[in-house]
Structures are given as structure tokens and as C-alpha cells.
Amino acid sequence: MTESPRNPLPSAGECGPDCQAVLQRLWEFLDGELCAEDSAAFHAHLAMCSKCYPQYNFEKAFLDALAQCQCQRCAPHELRAKVFTALRSEGFTPV
């Protein structure tokens, strides 16, 4: 596996500073937006990392729950604003 300077990915079994790179790109991985090589590196890291796997598992369960919800109405404006404020305070920046 060749690591890209633009998209640093840890090797399987490495934990520590590299975990931050995995967790920062976890939504891209869950959304299927990574190339095959990066996706394979994520699978390998998650299979070996007890620090990253629980976060992956939580976020995957969250996305699965949203998909099953299939809500017909949007949330009230006030609730949407609170959610976006909370996300921004955690570092989320909309694309």
C-alpha cells in the first residue's frame, strides 16, 4: 500500500496519531467516497484498531438508523439549527 501525502492512511495495526487521520475521513469511508486502495486501508485499520472501530461502529449504526427511518417530513427549523450548531462546534463544515 502506498500512502498518499494528500490522504494519509495508517497501516493495519497502527494506532495513535494515524487514528486521527482515519477518524477525520470516516464519513467519506462510510459514504463510499474513497478510492479502492484507501477503502482497503480503512478496512484493514478498522479490523485491527480497538480505538477506531467503536467510532466506526457507532457512526455506521447511526447511518443505518437514518436510512431505516425514511422520514416523510423535515425536522422543524429550530431543531435543524440546533443540530447544525452542535455539528459546527464539533468541527463539521458543510461542503
Buried (B, 14 or more C-beta within 10 A) or exposed (E): EEBEEEBBBBEBEBBEEBBEBBBEBBEBBBEEEBEEBBBBBBEBBBEBBEEBBEBBEEBBEEEEEEEEEEEEEEEEEEEEEEEEEEEEEEEEEEE
